[in-house]
Amino acid sequence: MSSNNPFKKLPEQGKGKGEPPKPKSKTEMVQAQVEEVQQIMHKNIESLVKNVDNLEVLQDKTESMRESAKQFKSGSTSLKRTMWWRNAKLQILIVIIVLVILLAILIPVIRMFTNK
């Protein structure tokens, strides 16, 4: 192993000798980095949980919209059929009225020519 390995065990400093501990030993620096990484990981996990919650909400909304679209399609198809039949009945009625008017005009004219 190389001599600048940050994970090698360092002798404890300042214990029992009356010396004050040295500020920021390699172990303390590594521990600080580990704590920083842990904080970042916790933030990432919280963010992941929020994203999963948002995804579940979006899935629920998607399913609701899918159901609404099915209902809309069936309702619009039914309305289309109803309107088609209403239109067909109206056209038939118009044709019958036109025929009655034509007959009302043509019958007296035909009688007038046949009686001469």
C-alpha positions in Angstrom: 0.0 0.0 0.0 1.1 3.5 -0.6 2.1 5.8 2.2 -0.6 8.4 1.4 -3.5 6.0 2.0 -6.1 8.1 3.9 -7.6 4.9 5.4 -4.5 3.6 7.2 -4.7 3.6 11.0 -3.0 6.6 12.6 -1.7 6.5 16.1 -3.8 8.3 18.6 -2.4 11.7 19.4 -2.4 13.6 22.7 -3.7 10.8 25.0 -2.1 10.5 28.3 0.8 12.8 27.3 -0.7 16.1 28.3 -0.4 17.4 24.7 -3.3 19.2 23.1 -4.8 17.3 20.1 -3.6 18.6 16.7 -6.3 20.3 14.7 -7.7 18.4 11.8 -5.9 15.2 11.6 -6.4 13.0 8.5 -8.9 10.9 10.4 -11.0 13.9 11.3 -10.8 15.2 7.7 -11.9 11.8 6.4 -14.7 11.7 9.0 -15.9 15.2 8.0 -15.9 14.1 4.3 -17.9 10.9 5.3 -20.4 13.1 7.2 -20.7 15.4 4.2 -21.3 12.5 1.9 -23.9 11.1 4.3 -25.7 14.4 4.3 -25.7 14.5 0.5 -27.0 11.0 0.4 -29.8 11.8 2.9 -30.8 14.8 0.7 -30.7 12.5 -2.4 -32.9 9.9 -0.7 -35.4 12.6 0.4 -35.5 13.9 -3.1 -36.0 10.3 -4.4 -38.9 9.8 -2.0 -40.5 13.0 -3.2 -40.1 12.0 -6.8 -41.7 8.6 -6.1 -44.6 10.4 -4.4 -44.9 12.7 -7.4 -44.8 9.8 -9.7 -47.6 8.0 -7.9 -49.7 11.2 -8.0 -49.0 11.4 -11.8 -50.0 7.8 -12.3 -53.2 8.3 -10.4 -54.0 11.4 -12.5 -53.2 9.5 -15.7 -55.5 6.6 -14.8 -58.2 9.1 -13.9 -57.8 10.9 -17.3 -57.8 7.5 -19.1 -61.2 6.7 -17.4 -62.5 10.1 -18.3 -61.4 9.7 -21.9 -63.2 6.3 -22.1 -66.4 7.9 -20.7 -66.1 10.8 -23.1 -65.6 8.5 -26.1 -68.6 6.4 -25.2 -70.8 9.5 -24.5 -69.7 11.2 -27.7 -70.4 8.0 -29.7 -73.9 7.8 -28.2 -74.5 11.4 -28.9 -73.3 11.0 -32.5 -75.8 8.2 -33.1 -78.6 10.2 -31.5 -77.9 13.2 -33.6 -77.6 11.1 -36.8 -81.0 9.6 -36.2 -82.5 13.0 -35.4 -81.0 14.4 -38.7 -82.3 11.4 -40.6 -85.8 11.8 -39.2 -85.7 15.5 -40.1 -84.6 14.8 -43.7 -87.4 12.2 -44.1 -89.9 14.7 -42.7 -88.7 17.4 -45.1 -89.0 14.9 -48.1 -92.6 14.0 -47.0 -93.6 17.7 -46.7 -92.2 18.5 -50.1 -94.0 15.5 -51.6 -97.3 16.6 -50.0 -96.9 20.1 -51.3 -96.1 18.8 -54.8 -99.1 16.5 -54.7 -101.3 19.4 -53.5 -100.1 21.5 -56.4 -100.0 18.7 -59.1 -103.4 17.0 -58.3 -105.5 20.1 -59.0 -103.5 20.8 -62.2 -103.8 17.2 -63.4 -107.6 17.3 -62.7 -108.0 20.5 -64.5 -106.3 19.1 -67.6 -108.2 15.8 -67.5 -111.6 17.5 -67.1 -111.4 19.5 -70.3 
